[in-house]
Amino acid sequence: MVDLPSVTAVFLAGLLTILTPCCLPMLPPLLAGGVGHRLRPLGIVTGSVVSFTAAGVATGAVAGLGPDTFRLPFTVLVVGFGVVLLDDGINAAYERRASRLAGWATDLSSGLERDAHPVASGVALGLLLGVIWLPCVGPVLGAVLAAVGQTGDLVRSGTLLFVYGWGFGVPLLAVAYGGNRTVQWFESRLLAGDRPAVLRRVTGAVLVGTGVSLLFELDKLAMTFANGTV
């Protein structure tokens, strides 16, 4: 079962992921290839949605082997990713190590035939985008995967990551078709002063709080009250 609060939460998580100070400055150069074909940005978003959905299905499949067994490890991951965002030193160390894997995906994407097959290469780039931007998207994406995998429900996990993917993709399309003015609008509201660090730490605190609530099974208690069985 996919409930509205979960759908809303993962969609907002997708928006938050792409609008971080780490990702936002990379959008214009990423989407510059859209001038070759007006549908290329849509191809990039489609590829990223497919990859995120596949990751959700895979997570649900693994967790489905033993939901009770995987609940604690997944909960620990949610807390861990929250700490990565919350602590400046740990975050810097994570970004250095994640950049190595991201470099491999970047090299692979650079070989795509952008001019000959602009839309198809856009889809391929979208499939790799989660890895290319691992230093930026890793903590939030990892926490979302760990959280949605709690129940071991394959369909639910895949559906929620599909929604996450579109939350991730909407700002991409806004920048692609809205131009520099859209980027400037986002930057003026998200990158001014110490807002980037504050946004990252607040996100980390939310993830830690979510992990703690999962650890004490407050989510199950909330569902019990919602269903009126208590």
C-alpha positions in Angstrom: 0.0 0.0 0.0 1.3 3.4 -1.0 0.0 6.2 1.3 -0.2 9.9 0.5 2.2 11.0 3.3 4.9 8.6 1.9 4.3 9.8 -1.7 4.6 13.4 -0.6 7.7 12.8 1.5 9.6 11.0 -1.2 8.6 13.6 -3.9 9.9 16.4 -1.6 13.0 14.4 -1.0 13.6 14.2 -4.8 13.1 18.0 -5.1 15.5 18.5 -2.2 18.1 16.3 -3.7 18.3 18.1 -7.0 18.0 21.6 -5.4 21.0 21.1 -3.1 23.9 23.6 -3.5 25.9 20.6 -4.7 23.6 19.7 -7.6 22.1 23.0 -8.6 25.2 24.7 -10.2 25.7 21.6 -12.4 22.3 21.8 -14.0 23.1 24.3 -16.8 26.1 22.5 -18.2 24.4 19.1 -17.9 21.4 20.4 -19.9 23.4 22.4 -22.4 23.0 19.4 -24.8 19.3 20.1 -24.9 19.9 22.6 -27.6 20.6 19.7 -29.9 17.0 18.4 -29.5 14.2 19.8 -27.4 13.4 16.4 -26.0 16.9 15.6 -24.8 16.2 17.0 -21.2 13.1 14.8 -21.1 15.2 11.9 -22.1 17.6 12.6 -19.2 14.8 12.8 -16.7 13.2 9.6 -18.1 16.5 7.7 -17.7 17.0 8.9 -14.2 13.4 7.9 -13.2 14.0 4.5 -14.7 17.2 4.0 -12.7 15.7 5.2 -9.4 12.7 3.0 -9.9 14.9 0.0 -10.6 16.9 0.8 -7.4 13.6 0.9 -5.5 12.5 -2.5 -6.9 15.9 -4.0 -6.2 15.8 -2.7 -2.6 12.3 -4.0 -2.1 13.2 -7.4 -3.5 16.2 -7.8 -1.2 14.2 -6.6 1.8 11.4 -9.0 0.9 13.7 -11.9 1.6 13.3 -11.0 5.3 11.7 -7.7 6.2 12.3 -8.2 9.9 16.0 -9.1 9.3 16.6 -6.1 7.1 14.7 -3.5 9.1 17.5 -2.8 11.6 20.3 -2.5 9.0 18.1 -0.2 6.8 17.3 1.9 9.9 21.0 2.2 10.7 21.6 3.4 7.1 19.0 6.1 7.4 20.7 7.4 10.6 24.1 7.0 9.0 23.2 9.0 5.9 21.7 11.7 8.2 25.0 11.9 10.1 26.9 12.3 6.8 24.8 15.4 6.0 24.7 16.7 9.6 28.5 16.7 10.3 30.8 18.9 8.2 33.9 16.7 8.5 32.1 13.4 7.8 30.3 15.0 4.8 33.6 16.2 3.3 35.2 12.7 3.7 32.1 11.1 2.1 32.3 13.5 -0.9 36.0 12.7 -1.5 35.4 9.0 -1.5 32.2 9.1 -3.5 33.9 11.3 -6.2 36.0 8.3 -7.2 33.0 6.2 -8.2 31.4 9.2 -9.8 34.5 9.8 -11.9 34.0 6.4 -13.5 30.4 7.1 -14.5 31.4 10.5 -15.8 34.0 9.0 -18.0 31.5 6.5 -19.3 28.9 9.2 -20.0 31.4 11.4 -21.9 31.6 8.7 -24.6 27.9 8.9 -25.4 27.0 10.0 -29.0 25.2 13.2 -28.1 25.1 14.7 -31.6 24.1 11.6 -33.5 21.5 10.3 -31.0 20.6 13.3 -28.7 17.5 11.8 -27.1 18.8 8.2 -26.7 22.1 9.5 -25.3 20.0 11.7 -22.9 18.2 8.6 -21.6 21.6 6.8 -21.2 23.0 9.8 -19.3 19.9 9.9 -17.1 20.5 6.2 -16.2 24.0 7.1 -15.0 23.1 10.4 -13.3 22.6 8.9 -9.9 26.1 7.5 -9.9 27.7 10.6 -11.6 26.2 12.8 -8.9 26.8 10.3 -6.1 28.8 12.8 -4.0 25.7 15.1 -4.0 22.7 12.7 -4.1 24.1 9.7 -2.2 23.0 10.5 1.3 19.4 11.5 0.6 18.9 8.8 -2.1 20.5 6.2 0.2 18.3 7.2 3.1 15.2 7.1 0.9 16.0 3.7 -0.4 16.7 2.4 3.2 13.4 3.9 4.5 11.1 2.6 1.7 12.7 -0.8 1.9 11.6 -1.3 5.5 8.5 -3.3 4.6 10.1 -5.5 2.0 7.2 -4.6 -0.4 8.7 -4.6 -3.9 5.8 -2.8 -5.5 5.7 -0.1 -2.8 9.4 0.5 -3.0 9.4 0.7 -6.8 6.4 3.1 -6.8 7.9 5.4 -4.2 11.3 5.6 -6.0 9.4 6.3 -9.2 7.8 9.3 -7.4 11.2 10.3 -6.0 12.6 10.2 -9.5 10.0 12.7 -10.7 10.6 14.9 -7.8 14.3 14.8 -8.9 13.3 15.4 -12.5 10.9 18.4 -12.2 13.6 20.9 -11.4 15.7 19.5 -14.2 12.9 20.2 -16.7 12.3 23.6 -15.1 15.9 24.6 -15.7 16.0 23.0 -19.2 13.0 24.8 -20.5 13.0 27.8 -18.2 16.6 29.0 -19.0 19.1 31.0 -16.9 16.4 33.0 -15.2 15.1 29.8 -13.6 18.6 28.9 -12.3 19.1 32.4 -11.0 15.8 32.2 -9.2 16.8 29.0 -7.5 20.3 30.2 -6.7 19.1 33.4 -5.1 16.9 31.5 -2.7 19.0 28.5 -2.0 22.7 29.5 -2.4 22.8 32.8 -0.6 24.9 33.2 2.5 25.1 30.2 4.8 21.8 28.7 3.5 23.6 25.7 1.7 25.2 24.5 4.9 22.0 25.1 6.9 19.9 23.2 4.4 22.3 20.3 4.4 22.3 20.1 8.2 18.5 20.4 8.5 18.1 17.6 6.0 20.6 15.5 8.0 18.7 16.2 11.3 15.4 15.1 9.6 17.0 11.9 8.4 18.5 11.1 11.9 15.1 11.8 13.4 13.4 9.6 10.9 15.9 6.8 11.6 15.4 7.0 15.3 11.6 6.9 14.9 12.0 3.8 12.7 14.3 2.3 15.3 11.6 2.6 18.0 9.0 1.5 15.5 7.1 4.7 15.8 6.0 4.3 12.2 4.2 1.1 13.0 2.5 2.8 16.0 1.4 5.7 13.8 -0.1 3.3 11.3 -1.9 1.5 14.1 -3.5 4.8 15.3 -4.3 5.8 11.7 -6.1 2.5 11.1 -8.1 3.0 14.4 -7.0 -0.3 15.9 -5.9 1.3 19.2 
